């Protein structure tokens, strides 16, 4: 037999609902009540389904009553919900925002590479591409091809890490750790046709004892630009642009003075003076590429000319961050690395 | 190299700028000045004379010439007059024999009789001291003084201590020859040197008198008893002196100048000034003739320079008149200046000048590089070609930074002790290591990375480092250099965390066909020697081993008192880069829901999970989206692996029946293997 629905059952439901809702403390409990009475399997819905078993004259009355109760329940629930939310907000004690933040660890890129990326970015905008040479280089590319024959006294300045092997007459078979990124000049020129706009960042080596300002290993960035009419004045302008951007210092002063490198003629040194500083800092060795270097690469020096320069990446990084000891770059102390 | 302000001033009528100002002027047009110091009434400049300019700026005259050119004032050399004895001829007393004219292109000598050796006058001593030389006696000081003035190294021998010519006992004989094996010399300081055939000597018939162009010998030393002297002003081949000086590790004022290459035409000028000076301050009878061996006179070069090229190379227009003035002030001669192309005669003391660009440098620096206005080049706009390798390396740095790794840069050498993990024939050895830590190039990034962990342990507990750098090894006769990326991290049970990072690393670069397989003893990868083989894997892309991931050999961390295991990885970046597929492949969002089912499989405890995952994947065809291993339970020699399997179709919603069918296939595939058993499946 089907359960019969009448006003009494509805009153019972109302009664239970009132009891239930009076004890509600949280939104979660309220959701349960909501589904218990108003849900698709809730009490009211169940009773709605029973209406069809009533005699027709009662159906309307009971139906209206149920609807009325539903609206009341809905209203009660809404009110209760608002009340609870209000209480929660009022009860919130807040937080002490001055408690230190949680220590979050992040990774770091080495300061030397930060500098290299900055150099690459600035020269990239001026149309220079990046080339990388090899660290284990042969004597010919590192010295001979750069107008530095075997007995050249300039080789003395660049004390060299030689690989243990029998020295060969063919200098391309004698290996060493490159003393300068310039070693890449001829390698690049052999494989490409002018005009050139290239930078070569990379690791270089010198056979010398280490102290605060000398390392047996350091980074250089070579650069060269070659076309039919590239001049000293052009070099000066490009370097000025570079340093202004690198140090984000528009009032940086620069100067050029004579220098000497076997692979450039004329050769010069490029110095900078940062805003507020008194001392000139030597930063770049440069010059107009020597015709013999073009010849080493099988190019005709009558048709092309251009500048080449080399800068110490470690040195630029030291100037930028005011680091006073070059050895810190290769000690890899986390207290140092985490600052960049 | 030291220069005296007063001495330089003596070449000019006009007052020179103040020393500090002169420093600035010289730096902007000539050389760097290391130091400026006051000494008594004088100022001393320590000038960094570049090696290619020792030929003309190795003395005060040359420096005065430069100052004159820069300041546009004239320098004057005071004449020294000599009174020569009419009936005293050098040729009657001395014979010179040069055996190798390539190594000794010129040898000029003269004699002075009846000198009285004592201290030199105070003014001379002061100048020598200013320039860093110790006064010895009036003869030696005079030779040094003229060297400091002209740049030409000079030497004085005691005439009477030189052996006579074997054929003519009335004559002394000086022979310029190469040393014989086993020959020895004792230098003025009393130091003994063993000689070899490639060393050029000044000798007499009995033996060595001096190391040519480097240092005098004890035998014919000027002493207080010396009465008669031979003065030598010679020229030697630069490479020979350079090699000998290096070989004997003996650098002197003379060897420095000769090594750089010196003008043979200077010998006569210098010896005449020396003779005059000695006569003035010491006295003695100067013989009337110079013995001058100079078979092949060096004539000045002529070089053509084009005014248009000067403008094009320097990027500034300098008038013909100014070009000529600059060159004349440096004692170049203008042979022809009728057209835009000038014919220039280069003085022989400028050994550094051989091409047009060398002369343009002279014009540029005297004109002043600061006077060249910067101007940006006019070039065609062009996108620089992308260096993919460099970009991938940069991306990799960013990737590992995101996972809290710190980038390190280690030495390219292997720290002492680690060489025991490699076989010696693979290591590239240095000819002369600076220390035991630079004996070999690093054949792997891992040893230095482990050292980074050991070093930093005292500061922090959890450490993760990575490095991108070159490694070096020998393969047969070939020397191999390769770019690698490596990492090290410390912590218990973090193998799978690290593996997860590497999996993401590959996916990040569009590589999906990679696998981690148990490390094989026969793997050719170097790193395996310091890994715990039971807890390490090799990394493959499409069957090519490109790297390693594993736990460090326990012995290493016991030895270094590391508190937790260290996990390391290393990937051959050159090989890795070949597989990179840098484009992001967008997948449309799934239209149909995914269905998840769990499955547990019992197998032998040594069965690799990877094998079962492979079987499930193959059986599930394209409908398996993901397989997640969520539990491993071991008992006796069995283990139970439990997986969530996520099914999804791109074409339709999967019904329970669809999934049941796939599961059936999976169970069938698994149970084909006798020792595998499917335990239960549940929703």
Interface residues (C-beta under 8 A of the other chain):
Chain A: X105 X106 X107 X108 X109 X110 X112 X113 X117 X120 X124 X127 X128 X129 X130 X131 X132 X134 X135 X136 X151 X153 X154 X156 X161 X162 X163 X164 X165 X175 X177 X195 X197 X203 X205 X207 X208 X209 X216 X217 X225 X227 X229 X230 X231 X232 X233 X234 X236 X237 X238 X240 X241 X255 X256 X257 X258 X259 X260 X262 X265 X266 X267 X268 X269 X288 X290 X291 X305 X329 X330 X331 X332 X333 X334 X335 X337 X338
Chain B: X27 X28 X29 X30 X31 X32 X50 X51 X52 X53 X238 X239 X242 X243 X246 X259 X260 X312 X313 X314 X315 X316 X355 X357 X358 X360 X361 X364 X365 X369 X370 X372 X373 X374 X375 X376 X377 X379 X381 X382 X383 X384 X385 X386 X387 X389 X390 X394 X397 X398 X400 X401 X402 X403 X404 X405 X406 X407 X408 X409 X410 X411 X412 X428 X429 X430 X431 X432 X434 X438 X441 X452 X455 X456 X459 X460 X462 X463 X464 X465 X469 X470 X472 X479 X481
